[in-house]
Amino acid sequence: MASIKQNVYPDVLPDFRNLGVIARVLVGVNLFAMAGVLYASANWSQALDRFVQASALLEPLLLASLVALYALSPLLARLPYLGGCAAVLALTLLLAAGTHLLWARGATPPVPGVSRSLLFTALAVVLLIGYFRLRSKAFSPALSEARLQALQARIRPHFLFNSLNAVLALIRRDPKRAERALEDLADLFRTLMSDGRQFVRLADEISLLERYASIEQLRLGERLRIVWELDAAPSDALLPPLVLQPLLENAVYHGVEPGTSAGEVVVHVERRGDRVLARIENPYHPEHQHRAGNRMALANIRERLQLFFDAEARLETSERDGRFRVEIEIPYRLRETGRA
């Protein structure tokens, strides 16, 4: 029997324009420098003095390196992994040599030799690249697990069976509508089974939302009312696949199904500067919040956003005036970049 084809997660450089990556580089380099002066010092007072002296050379070099990596990040992302690592190392060593030569002129006290600065720079770059690679490898199983949890949370048997039963009820009295519903259902499940590692256009995600809504509308009829607020949505923005659809499914499952009257769900997407904001609201029924799946789906989406955007994305929930709200905010991005 042929084995199931396994997804291969290639090594990629971190996105040097990501705030989380920048923060980790700043903290990591300074911790490395502190560890070095502690090792070479007899006491804390001497270590602090040496760290302050070293910072006069270190911080300009660190800031210059971050600026250069930020500017060259798109180019570095196109290189093979080892080539990108070599380019990062060569760039930082070049900047280290230039910074040392400029700063060494007339410096008091004298700064260490250029060979020591280059060695420190090379070690810091190698350690950071190794850290980001290990971090990426550590998150790869989480990505696979998140996809499995997503499938378990989204492809609920009750949704599949109820949708099929609704279609069966339409076959004789409205064959065309039944055919369209089956096409929507097929498209939805095809997307659910696709590779979750690639970004998709917001326009495609919204199209998926509309297909899903039409299926639920077929099942729930007048009980489901969806208000689409998409005039300001940037259709060309990129986002991880299947981020909004599970939220809409949660809104229907937890906000509309438990109610005895019609329930209104609001889907709002807009661009705010260099950010994309998505909000989904639904009725809130405290007595039915024990229904399974809600927290798992939200935790799943939050983890996937972290995998794709690191610290640049947020997911928040709130309940007010009988309404439950989920907000997602992500960077407005038009192309894929390497992930941390």
C-alpha positions, -999 to +999 in steps of 0.1 A: +000+000+000+013+034-009+021+057+020+005+090+024+026+118+009+041+139+037+043+177+035+079+189+034+086+221+053+117+236+038+141+258+058+134+295+053+150+327+066+130+347+091+110+377+078+133+405+089+104+430+085+084+412+112+083+430+146+087+398+165+118+388+146+133+423+151+126+422+188+142+387+191+173+399+173+176+429+196+172+409+227+193+380+216+223+401+205+223+421+237+220+390+259+249+374+239+270+405+246+261+405+282+270+369+286+304+377+270+313+405+293+301+385+323+324+357+314+354+381+310+347+402+341+356+396+377+325+411+392+291+427+383+304+463+384+332+456+360+308+436+337+284+466+337+311+490+328+324+468+300+288+463+286+283+500+285+316+504+266+308+476+242+273+490+236+289+521+220+300+499+192+274+472+194+242+492+192+251+512+160+262+480+143+230+462+155+207+490+143+226+493+109+222+455+104+185+456+112+179+485+088+199+467+060+181+434+066+148+451+066+155+468+033+169+436+017+144+412+032+124+406-001+157+398-019+169+375+008+136+356+008+141+347-029+175+331-022+180+294-013+182+290+024+220+284+026+226+312+002+204+335+022+223+326+054+256+333+037+243+366+025+232+376+059+265+366+074+285+385+047+263+416+051+267+418+089+304+411+088+308+439+062+288+463+084+308+452+115+341+459+098+329+493+086+314+503+120+346+492+138+368+512+115+347+543+119+343+540+156+379+530+164+393+563+153+401+583+184+379+561+206+386+564+243+391+538+258+404+519+227+379+495+213+388+458+207+406+448+176+386+443+144+392+405+144+375+403+178+345+423+166+342+402+134+343+370+155+316+382+179+295+393+149+299+359+132+290+340+163+260+361+170+247+357+134+252+319+135+235+315+168+205+336+158+201+318+124+203+285+143+177+297+168+153+308+141+158+275+123+151+255+154+121+277+162+107+271+127+112+234+131+096+234+165+065+251+151+062+229+120+046+200+139+023+226+156+012+237+121+004+201+111-015+196+144-033+229+140-045+218+105-058+185+120-076+203+148-090+227+122-104+199+102-119+183+133-134+216+144-148+226+110-159+194+093-185+185+119-206+155+111-238+174+119-229+201+094-222+176+066-253+155+073-276+185+077-263+201+045-268+169+026-303+164+040-312+199+030-299+193-005-319+160-007-350+178+003-345+202-026-337+177-054-373+172-065-388+206-059-358+228-069-332+208-087-311+238-099-308+251-063-299+217-051-272+215-078-257+249-068-257+238-031-238+206-040-213+227-060-208+251-030-204+221-007-178+205-030-159+238-032-159+242+005-145+208+012-120+211-016-106+242+001-107+225+035-085+198+022-060+221+004-025+229+016-028+253+046+008+266+043+001+291+014-014+325+017-047+332-002-063+364-014-089+379+007-113+379-023-110+341-023-116+338+014-147+360+011-159+339-018-156+308+005-175+327+032-204+333+008-205+297-004-206+285+032-233+311+041-254+299+012-253+263+025-262+274+060-290+296+046-304+266+028-304+247+061-316+274+085-337+295+062-351+327+077-335+320+110-301+331+096-296+367+086-261+377+075-251+414+071-221+418+048-200+449+053-172+444+027-171+477+008-138+486+024-123+452+022-089+450+003-096+421-020-059+418-029-046+414+007-031+380+016-040+360+046-037+324+058-065+302+044-095+293+064-092+320+090-126+337+085-147+306+076-143+289+110-153+322+127-185+324+106-192+287+113-188+294+150-211+324+148-238+302+132-233+272+154-230+291+188-250+322+180-279+313+156-287+276+161-293+278+198-318+307+195-355+303+190-358+334+167-339+348+138-303+356+145-282+383+128-245+377+120-224+406+109-193+401+087-171+432+085-138+435+068-118+467+061-084+481+056-069+506+081-036+519+068-012+490+067-035+467+086-065+446+077-093+443+103-119+416+102-148+414+127-176+388+130-205+394+154-234+371+164-260+367+191-247+355+225-265+328+244-247+323+278-267+292+286-254+274+254-217+283+257-208+248+268-213+236+233-180+220+221-156+234+196-157+272+201-125+276+223-106+250+203-114+268+170-104+302+184-071+288+199-064+271+166-068+303+146-048+323+171-019+298+168-021+298+130-020+336+130+011+335+152+027+310+128+022+332+098+026+367+113+043+362+147+037+393+168+021+413+141-013+397+143-040+397+170-072+380+178-096+393+204-130+383+216-156+403+236-192+400+247-214+431+250-252+438+249-261+402+240-236+401+211-204+381+208-176+397+188-144+382+173-118+406+159-088+397+138-061+422+128-033+413+104-007+432+083-018+443+049+004+422+028+005+417-010+031+390-013+044+361+008+074+364+029+094+339+049+079+331+083+098+331+116 
